[in-house]
């Protein structure tokens, strides 16, 4: 169950980062509220996961999901550059998260 909580924490982190980008474009209350809810849910699920998983592992995977997901959202939703080096870097982050899971 801890791994499910950790994945949920990462997905909520991605959602919050996406709303951070939206807040930069549309300064409105709903974007801000969704951003705060996303980060709140992310920390909540991370805290549940860390009751079982070691802090270093949980934090590394959580940040990896958030970083890769945020970069993918930026490309998909906010027209951020999509080049081979950027895709390679995102792939390395995802690969590292998978490797951490496999060796744990």
N, CA, C and O atoms as a MOPAC input file, in Angstrom:
PM7 MOZYME 1SCF
protein

 N      0.82100 1    -1.20100 1     0.00000 1
 C      0.00000 1     0.00000 1     0.00000 1
 C      0.86300 1     1.26100 1     0.00000 1
 O      0.45800 1     2.29200 1    -0.53900 1
 N      2.04600 1     1.18100 1     0.60200 1
 C      2.92800 1     2.34800 1     0.66800 1
 C      3.33800 1     2.81500 1    -0.72400 1
 O      3.45800 1     4.01400 1    -0.97600 1
 N      3.55300 1     1.85500 1    -1.62700 1
 C      3.93600 1     2.23800 1    -2.98200 1
 C      2.79500 1     2.93800 1    -3.70400 1
 O      3.02600 1     3.85500 1    -4.49200 1
 N      1.57800 1     2.51500 1    -3.44200 1
 C      0.41800 1     3.18400 1    -4.03700 1
 C      0.32900 1     4.61200 1    -3.50700 1
 O      0.09000 1     5.54900 1    -4.26900 1
 N      0.52100 1     4.77400 1    -2.19900 1
 C      0.52000 1     6.12500 1    -1.62400 1
 C      1.61400 1     6.98500 1    -2.24200 1
 O      1.40600 1     8.16900 1    -2.50900 1
 N      2.77000 1     6.39000 1    -2.46600 1
 C      3.88100 1     7.15000 1    -3.03600 1
 C      3.57800 1     7.57800 1    -4.47900 1
 O      3.88500 1     8.70200 1    -4.87600 1
 N      2.98600 1     6.69100 1    -5.24300 1
 C      2.60700 1     7.04600 1    -6.61700 1
 C      1.53000 1     8.13300 1    -6.59900 1
 O      1.59000 1     9.07600 1    -7.38800 1
 N      0.55400 1     8.00700 1    -5.71100 1
 C     -0.46900 1     9.05800 1    -5.58200 1
 C      0.15800 1    10.39000 1    -5.18900 1
 O     -0.23800 1    11.44100 1    -5.69300 1
 N      1.13500 1    10.34600 1    -4.29000 1
 C      1.82600 1    11.57500 1    -3.88500 1
 C      2.51100 1    12.21700 1    -5.08500 1
 O      2.44400 1    13.43200 1    -5.26700 1
 N      3.16600 1    11.40100 1    -5.90000 1
 C      3.82700 1    11.92800 1    -7.09800 1
 C      2.84500 1    12.49800 1    -8.10100 1
 O      3.10400 1    13.54000 1    -8.70400 1
 N      1.72300 1    11.82700 1    -8.28400 1
 C      0.70800 1    12.32300 1    -9.22300 1
 C      0.08900 1    13.63100 1    -8.72900 1
 O     -0.17900 1    14.53600 1    -9.51900 1
 N     -0.13600 1    13.72200 1    -7.41800 1
 C     -0.65300 1    14.98300 1    -6.86100 1
 C      0.37000 1    16.10000 1    -7.01100 1
 O      0.01100 1    17.25200 1    -7.25800 1
 N      1.64500 1    15.75700 1    -6.86200 1
 C      2.71900 1    16.74100 1    -7.07700 1
 C      2.68900 1    17.24600 1    -8.51700 1
 O      2.81700 1    18.44400 1    -8.76700 1
 N      2.51600 1    16.31000 1    -9.46700 1
 C      2.41000 1    16.69700 1   -10.87400 1
 C      1.22500 1    17.62900 1   -11.08500 1
 O      1.33900 1    18.64300 1   -11.77400 1
 N      0.08600 1    17.28300 1   -10.48900 1
 C     -1.10500 1    18.11000 1   -10.62700 1
 C     -0.84000 1    19.51700 1   -10.09300 1
 O     -1.20200 1    20.50700 1   -10.72900 1
 N     -0.21000 1    19.59900 1    -8.92700 1
 C      0.06500 1    20.90400 1    -8.32600 1
 C      1.00400 1    21.72100 1    -9.20400 1
 O      0.80200 1    22.92200 1    -9.38600 1
 N      2.02400 1    21.07700 1    -9.74400 1
 C      2.96300 1    21.79100 1   -10.62900 1
 C      2.23200 1    22.26900 1   -11.88500 1
 O      2.48200 1    23.36900 1   -12.37800 1
 N      1.32800 1    21.43200 1   -12.39500 1
 C      0.52900 1    21.85300 1   -13.55600 1
 C     -0.30600 1    23.08400 1   -13.24900 1
 O     -0.41400 1    23.99000 1   -14.07500 1
 N     -0.89600 1    23.11700 1   -12.06300 1
 C     -1.68300 1    24.28600 1   -11.68300 1
 C     -0.80600 1    25.49400 1   -11.37700 1
 O     -1.26300 1    26.63400 1   -11.45700 1
 N      0.44900 1    25.24500 1   -11.02700 1
 C      1.37200 1    26.36000 1   -10.85900 1
 C      1.59600 1    27.05100 1   -12.20600 1
 O      1.62400 1    28.27900 1   -12.28600 1
 N      1.75500 1    26.24500 1   -13.26400 1
 C      1.87700 1    26.80300 1   -14.60500 1
 C      0.60800 1    27.53100 1   -15.02600 1
 O      0.66800 1    28.59800 1   -15.63700 1
 N     -0.53700 1    26.94700 1   -14.69700 1
 C     -1.81900 1    27.58400 1   -15.03400 1
 C     -1.98200 1    28.90400 1   -14.28200 1
 O     -2.49600 1    29.88100 1   -14.82800 1
 N     -1.53500 1    28.92300 1   -13.01800 1
 C     -1.64700 1    30.14700 1   -12.22000 1
 C     -0.80600 1    31.26900 1   -12.82000 1
 O     -1.18000 1    32.43900 1   -12.73700 1
 N      0.32100 1    30.92100 1   -13.42100 1
 C      1.15700 1    31.93200 1   -14.06900 1
 C      0.44700 1    32.55300 1   -15.27500 1
 O      0.64600 1    33.72700 1   -15.58800 1
 N     -0.38600 1    31.74900 1   -15.94700 1
 C     -1.11000 1    32.24000 1   -17.11900 1
 C     -2.42200 1    32.91800 1   -16.74400 1
 O     -2.78000 1    33.94700 1   -17.31600 1
 N     -3.13100 1    32.34500 1   -15.79100 1
 C     -4.44100 1    32.86100 1   -15.38800 1
 C     -4.42500 1    33.11500 1   -13.89100 1
 O     -4.55800 1    32.18200 1   -13.09900 1
 N     -4.27000 1    34.31600 1   -13.51600 1
 C     -4.23400 1    34.65200 1   -12.08400 1
 C     -5.65500 1    34.62400 1   -11.53400 1
 O     -6.32300 1    35.65500 1   -11.46000 1
 N     -6.11600 1    33.41400 1   -11.14200 1
 C     -7.46200 1    33.31300 1   -10.58800 1
 C     -7.46300 1    32.43000 1    -9.34400 1
 O     -6.52000 1    31.68000 1    -9.09000 1
 N     -8.51800 1    32.53700 1    -8.59700 1
 C     -8.62300 1    31.84000 1    -7.32200 1
 C     -8.67200 1    30.32800 1    -7.50200 1
 O     -8.07000 1    29.59900 1    -6.71400 1
 N     -9.36700 1    29.84600 1    -8.51200 1
 C     -9.49800 1    28.39100 1    -8.67600 1
 C     -8.14400 1    27.74100 1    -8.95900 1
 O     -7.86900 1    26.65300 1    -8.45300 1
 N     -7.29900 1    28.38600 1    -9.75600 1
 C     -5.95900 1    27.84000 1   -10.01400 1
 C     -5.15500 1    27.77300 1    -8.72800 1
 O     -4.45600 1    26.78900 1    -8.48600 1
 N     -5.24300 1    28.80400 1    -7.90400 1
 C     -4.51100 1    28.83300 1    -6.64300 1
 C     -5.01400 1    27.76800 1    -5.68000 1
 O     -4.21900 1    27.07700 1    -5.04400 1
 N     -6.32800 1    27.63400 1    -5.57300 1
 C     -6.91300 1    26.64400 1    -4.66400 1
 C     -6.51600 1    25.23500 1    -5.10500 1
 O     -6.15200 1    24.40800 1    -4.26900 1
 N     -6.58200 1    24.95300 1    -6.40800 1
 C     -6.20800 1    23.62800 1    -6.90300 1
 C     -4.72000 1    23.35900 1    -6.70100 1
 O     -4.33200 1    22.22500 1    -6.42100 1
 N     -3.89000 1    24.37700 1    -6.83900 1
 C     -2.46500 1    24.24200 1    -6.57000 1
 C     -2.23400 1    23.84700 1    -5.11100 1
 O     -1.48900 1    22.90700 1    -4.83200 1
 N     -2.86700 1    24.55900 1    -4.18600 1
 C     -2.71700 1    24.27800 1    -2.75300 1
 C     -3.25600 1    22.88100 1    -2.42400 1
 O     -2.63000 1    22.14600 1    -1.66000 1
 N     -4.39400 1    22.51500 1    -2.98400 1
 C     -4.95000 1    21.18000 1    -2.74500 1
 C     -4.02100 1    20.09000 1    -3.27900 1
 O     -3.84600 1    19.05000 1    -2.64400 1
 N     -3.43400 1    20.33100 1    -4.43900 1
 C     -2.51000 1    19.35000 1    -5.01600 1
 C     -1.29700 1    19.12500 1    -4.13100 1
 O     -0.91500 1    17.98400 1    -3.87200 1
 N     -0.68500 1    20.21800 1    -3.66500 1
 C      0.48100 1    20.06700 1    -2.78900 1
 C      0.09400 1    19.46400 1    -1.44100 1
 O      0.84700 1    18.67100 1    -0.87700 1
 N     -1.07200 1    19.83600 1    -0.92500 1
 C     -1.52800 1    19.27700 1     0.35400 1
 C     -1.73000 1    17.76800 1     0.23100 1
 O     -1.27000 1    17.00600 1     1.08100 1
 N     -2.41200 1    17.34100 1    -0.81600 1
 C     -2.63300 1    15.90900 1    -1.03500 1
 C     -1.29900 1    15.18700 1    -1.25100 1
 O     -1.10400 1    14.07000 1    -0.77100 1
 N     -0.39500 1    15.83300 1    -1.97100 1
 C      0.91300 1    15.23700 1    -2.22500 1
 C      1.66500 1    14.97300 1    -0.92700 1
 O      2.18500 1    13.87700 1    -0.71800 1
 N      1.72200 1    15.97300 1    -0.05700 1
 C      2.41300 1    15.79300 1     1.22000 1
 C      1.69400 1    14.76700 1     2.10400 1
 O      2.34300 1    14.00400 1     2.82000 1
 N      0.37600 1    14.74600 1     2.05600 1
 C     -0.38400 1    13.78400 1     2.84200 1
 C     -0.03400 1    12.35500 1     2.42200 1
 O      0.28900 1    11.51800 1     3.26500 1
 N     -0.09800 1    12.07900 1     1.10800 1
 C      0.20600 1    10.72700 1     0.63700 1
 C      1.68000 1    10.37600 1     0.85000 1
 O      2.01100 1     9.22700 1     1.14300 1
 N      2.56100 1    11.36600 1     0.70100 1
 C      3.97200 1    11.11300 1     0.97500 1
 C      4.18100 1    10.72100 1     2.43300 1
 O      4.96100 1     9.81500 1     2.72700 1
 N      3.49400 1    11.39300 1     3.34100 1
 C      3.63600 1    11.05800 1     4.76400 1
 C      3.13100 1     9.64900 1     5.05900 1
 O      3.70000 1     8.95000 1     5.89800 1
 N      2.06900 1     9.22700 1     4.38000 1
 C      1.57700 1     7.85800 1     4.55300 1
 C      2.59000 1     6.84400 1     4.02900 1
 O      2.83700 1     5.81900 1     4.66400 1
 N      3.17000 1     7.13600 1     2.87700 1
 C      4.15700 1     6.22000 1     2.29500 1
 C      5.39300 1     6.10700 1     3.18000 1
 O      5.98100 1     5.03200 1     3.30000 1
 N      5.78900 1     7.22800 1     3.80400 1
 C      7.00600 1     7.23200 1     4.61400 1
 C      6.82900 1     6.53000 1     5.95500 1
 O      7.80400 1     6.37400 1     6.69100 1
 N      5.62100 1     6.10400 1     6.29300 1
 C      5.42700 1     5.29000 1     7.49500 1
 C      6.01400 1     3.89700 1     7.28500 1
 O      6.34000 1     3.20200 1     8.24700 1
 N      6.14600 1     3.49300 1     6.01500 1
 C      6.65300 1     2.16500 1     5.68100 1
 C      7.99500 1     2.24600 1     4.94100 1
 O      8.93200 1     1.51300 1     5.25600 1
 N      8.07300 1     3.13100 1     3.97000 1
 C      9.26700 1     3.22700 1     3.13100 1
 C     10.31000 1     4.14700 1     3.76300 1
 O      9.95900 1     5.10600 1     4.45000 1
 N     11.59000 1     3.85600 1     3.53300 1
 C     12.63900 1     4.74200 1     4.05000 1
 C     12.51700 1     6.14500 1     3.45000 1
 O     12.13400 1     6.30600 1     2.29100 1
 N     12.84600 1     7.14100 1     4.24700 1
 C     12.69500 1     8.54200 1     3.83700 1
 C     13.46200 1     8.84300 1     2.54700 1
 O     12.90900 1     9.46100 1     1.63800 1
 N     14.71500 1     8.42300 1     2.45400 1
 C     15.52400 1     8.72900 1     1.27500 1
 C     14.93500 1     8.15300 1     0.00100 1
 O     14.89500 1     8.82000 1    -1.03200 1
 N     14.48200 1     6.92200 1     0.07900 1
 C     13.87300 1     6.26600 1    -1.07800 1
 C     12.57000 1     6.95000 1    -1.46400 1
 O     12.35900 1     7.28000 1    -2.63100 1
 N     11.69200 1     7.16400 1    -0.48000 1
 C     10.39100 1     7.78600 1    -0.76400 1
 C     10.57100 1     9.17800 1    -1.36000 1
 O      9.90500 1     9.53400 1    -2.33200 1
 N     11.47300 1     9.96300 1    -0.77600 1
 C     11.66900 1    11.32700 1    -1.26400 1
 C     12.24600 1    11.32300 1    -2.67700 1
 O     11.81800 1    12.11000 1    -3.52100 1
 N     13.20600 1    10.45100 1    -2.94000 1
 C     13.81000 1    10.39200 1    -4.27900 1
 C     12.77500 1    10.02400 1    -5.33900 1
 O     12.74200 1    10.62600 1    -6.41200 1
 N     11.94500 1     9.05400 1    -5.04400 1
 C     10.93100 1     8.63500 1    -6.01800 1
 C      9.85800 1     9.70100 1    -6.17300 1
 O      9.41200 1     9.97500 1    -7.28700 1
 N      9.44300 1    10.29900 1    -5.07000 1
 C      8.43500 1    11.36300 1    -5.11000 1
 C      8.92100 1    12.53800 1    -5.95900 1
 O      8.18300 1    13.04100 1    -6.80700 1
 N     10.14900 1    12.96900 1    -5.73400 1
 C     10.66300 1    14.09000 1    -6.51600 1
 C     10.87500 1    13.69900 1    -7.97500 1
 O     10.69500 1    14.52000 1    -8.87400 1
 N     11.25800 1    12.44200 1    -8.21000 1
 C     11.43300 1    11.98900 1    -9.58800 1
 C     10.13000 1    12.00200 1   -10.36600 1
 O     10.07700 1    12.46000 1   -11.50800 1
 N      9.07700 1    11.49300 1    -9.73600 1
 C      7.75400 1    11.51300 1   -10.38900 1
 C      7.32900 1    12.95500 1   -10.63200 1
 O      6.84600 1    13.28800 1   -11.71400 1
 N      7.50500 1    13.80700 1    -9.63300 1
 C      7.11700 1    15.21100 1    -9.78000 1
 C      7.92200 1    15.93500 1   -10.84300 1
 O      7.36600 1    16.70100 1   -11.63100 1
 N      9.23600 1    15.69700 1   -10.87200 1
 C     10.09700 1    16.38100 1   -11.84700 1
 C      9.80500 1    15.92500 1   -13.27000 1
 O      9.61600 1    16.74900 1   -14.16600 1
 N      9.76800 1    14.61500 1   -13.47500 1
 C      9.48700 1    14.10000 1   -14.81600 1
 C      8.07800 1    14.47400 1   -15.25100 1
 O      7.86100 1    14.90600 1   -16.38300 1
 N      7.12100 1    14.30400 1   -14.34100 1
 C      5.73400 1    14.64300 1   -14.66900 1
 C      5.55500 1    16.12200 1   -14.95400 1
 O      4.83500 1    16.49900 1   -15.87900 1
 N      6.20500 1    16.95400 1   -14.16400 1
 C      6.12900 1    18.40200 1   -14.40600 1
 C      6.70900 1    18.78400 1   -15.75900 1
 O      6.15700 1    19.62700 1   -16.46700 1
 N      7.82300 1    18.16200 1   -16.11200 1
 C      8.43000 1    18.44300 1   -17.41700 1
 C      7.53400 1    17.97600 1   -18.56100 1
 O      7.39700 1    18.66200 1   -19.57500 1
 N      6.92900 1    16.81000 1   -18.39000 1
 C      6.01900 1    16.29700 1   -19.42600 1
 C      4.79100 1    17.19500 1   -19.54500 1
 O      4.34800 1    17.49400 1   -20.65400 1
 N      4.23500 1    17.62700 1   -18.40600 1
 C      3.09100 1    18.55100 1   -18.45000 1
 C      3.46800 1    19.86700 1   -19.12400 1
 O      2.68400 1    20.42700 1   -19.89000 1
 N      4.66800 1    20.35400 1   -18.83400 1
 C      5.12200 1    21.59100 1   -19.47200 1
 C      5.17100 1    21.46000 1   -20.98500 1
 O      4.77600 1    22.37200 1   -21.71100 1
 N      5.65400 1    20.32800 1   -21.44800 1
 C      5.71600 1    20.09000 1   -22.89800 1
 C      4.31500 1    19.95300 1   -23.47200 1
 O      3.99800 1    20.53600 1   -24.50900 1
 N      3.47300 1    19.17300 1   -22.78600 1
 C      2.13900 1    18.86900 1   -23.31500 1
 C      1.16900 1    20.04500 1   -23.22500 1
 O      0.37100 1    20.25900 1   -24.13800 1
 N      1.23000 1    20.80700 1   -22.13700 1
 C      0.21000 1    21.83000 1   -21.90200 1
 C      0.67800 1    23.26200 1   -22.10800 1
 O     -0.12400 1    24.14300 1   -22.41700 1
 N      1.97400 1    23.49700 1   -21.93800 1
 C      2.44500 1    24.88100 1   -21.93200 1
 C      3.47300 1    25.17400 1   -23.01800 1
 O      4.21300 1    26.15400 1   -22.93600 1
 N      3.51000 1    24.32100 1   -24.02900 1
 C      4.37100 1    24.51700 1   -25.20200 1
 C      5.83700 1    24.75100 1   -24.84500 1
 O      6.51500 1    25.54500 1   -25.49800 1
 N      6.32200 1    24.07300 1   -23.82500 1
 C      7.74400 1    24.14800 1   -23.50300 1
 C      8.51400 1    23.35400 1   -24.54600 1
 O      7.94800 1    22.46800 1   -25.18700 1
 N      9.79400 1    23.65400 1   -24.72600 1
 C     10.56900 1    22.98100 1   -25.77500 1
 C     10.55400 1    21.46100 1   -25.64800 1
 O     10.61200 1    20.90700 1   -24.55000 1
 N     10.47500 1    20.81100 1   -26.79700 1
 C     10.49300 1    19.35300 1   -26.86200 1
 C     11.64400 1    18.96800 1   -27.78800 1
 O     11.47600 1    18.88800 1   -29.00500 1
 N     12.81300 1    18.73000 1   -27.19700 1
 C     13.95700 1    18.33400 1   -28.01000 1
 C     14.54000 1    17.03000 1   -27.47200 1
 O     14.15200 1    16.55000 1   -26.40800 1
 N     15.47100 1    16.47500 1   -28.22400 1
 C     16.00900 1    15.15200 1   -27.89400 1
 C     16.69000 1    15.13700 1   -26.52800 1
 O     16.52500 1    14.17500 1   -25.77800 1
 N     17.44400 1    16.16900 1   -26.18600 1
 C     18.12600 1    16.19000 1   -24.89100 1
 C     17.13500 1    16.24000 1   -23.73500 1
 O     17.32300 1    15.57600 1   -22.71600 1
 N     16.10200 1    17.01300 1   -23.89700 1
 C     15.08800 1    17.11900 1   -22.83800 1
 C     14.35400 1    15.78800 1   -22.65400 1
 O     14.14200 1    15.34600 1   -21.52500 1
 N     13.97100 1    15.15700 1   -23.75200 1
 C     13.29600 1    13.85600 1   -23.69300 1
 C     14.22900 1    12.81500 1   -23.07100 1
 O     13.78900 1    11.98600 1   -22.27400 1
 N     15.50100 1    12.85400 1   -23.42700 1
 C     16.48000 1    11.93000 1   -22.85200 1
 C     16.59200 1    12.12800 1   -21.34500 1
 O     16.62500 1    11.15400 1   -20.59300 1
 N     16.65000 1    13.37200 1   -20.90300 1
 C     16.75400 1    13.66300 1   -19.47000 1
 C     15.51900 1    13.16300 1   -18.71500 1
 O     15.64400 1    12.58800 1   -17.63400 1
 N     14.33800 1    13.37800 1   -19.27700 1
 C     13.10700 1    12.89700 1   -18.64900 1
 C     13.11700 1    11.37000 1   -18.58100 1
 O     12.72300 1    10.78400 1   -17.57200 1
 N     13.56400 1    10.74200 1   -19.64700 1
 C     13.65500 1     9.28000 1   -19.68300 1
 C     14.61300 1     8.76300 1   -18.61600 1
 O     14.34400 1     7.74500 1   -17.97900 1
 N     15.72700 1     9.45800 1   -18.41900 1
 C     16.68000 1     9.06100 1   -17.37800 1
 C     16.06800 1     9.17100 1   -15.98300 1
 O     16.30100 1     8.31700 1   -15.12700 1
 N     15.29100 1    10.22000 1   -15.76000 1
 C     14.62500 1    10.37300 1   -14.46100 1
 C     13.65500 1     9.21700 1   -14.23200 1
 O     13.65000 1     8.60900 1   -13.16200 1
 N     12.84100 1     8.91800 1   -15.22900 1
 C     11.87300 1     7.82500 1   -15.10700 1
 C     12.59900 1     6.49700 1   -14.90400 1
 O     12.18900 1     5.68100 1   -14.07800 1
 N     13.66800 1     6.28400 1   -15.65200 1
 C     14.45100 1     5.06000 1   -15.48900 1
 C     15.04400 1     4.93900 1   -14.09900 1
 O     15.08600 1     3.84800 1   -13.53000 1
 N     15.49700 1     6.04200 1   -13.55700 1
 C     16.07000 1     6.03900 1   -12.21100 1
 C     15.00500 1     5.71500 1   -11.15900 1
 O     15.27400 1     4.98300 1   -10.20700 1
 N     13.80700 1     6.25300 1   -11.33100 1
 C     12.71100 1     5.95000 1   -10.40200 1
 C     12.37600 1     4.45500 1   -10.46600 1
 O     12.17200 1     3.81800 1    -9.43200 1
 N     12.32200 1     3.90300 1   -11.66900 1
 C     12.03300 1     2.47400 1   -11.82200 1
 C     13.14600 1     1.64600 1   -11.18700 1
 O     12.86700 1     0.65700 1   -10.50800 1
 N     14.39500 1     2.03500 1   -11.39700 1
 C     15.52200 1     1.30100 1   -10.81500 1
 C     15.46900 1     1.32700 1    -9.29300 1
 O     15.72500 1     0.31200 1    -8.64500 1
 N     15.13700 1     2.48200 1    -8.72000 1
 C     15.00900 1     2.55200 1    -7.26300 1
 C     13.92700 1     1.61200 1    -6.74200 1
 O     14.09200 1     0.97700 1    -5.70100 1
 N     12.84000 1     1.53200 1    -7.46300 1
 C     11.75200 1     0.62000 1    -7.06100 1
 C     12.23300 1    -0.82900 1    -7.14900 1
 O     11.95800 1    -1.62800 1    -6.25400 1
 N     12.94500 1    -1.16900 1    -8.21400 1
 C     13.36900 1    -2.55400 1    -8.41200 1
 C     14.38600 1    -3.00800 1    -7.38200 1
 O     14.40000 1    -4.18100 1    -7.01000 1
 N     15.23600 1    -2.10800 1    -6.91300 1
 C     16.25700 1    -2.52100 1    -5.95200 1
 C     15.79400 1    -2.40000 1    -4.51000 1
 O     16.53600 1    -2.73300 1    -3.58600 1
 N     14.57400 1    -1.92600 1    -4.31500 1
 C     14.06200 1    -1.75800 1    -2.94600 1
 C     13.32100 1    -2.98300 1    -2.48100 1
 O     12.82500 1    -3.01300 1    -1.35400 1

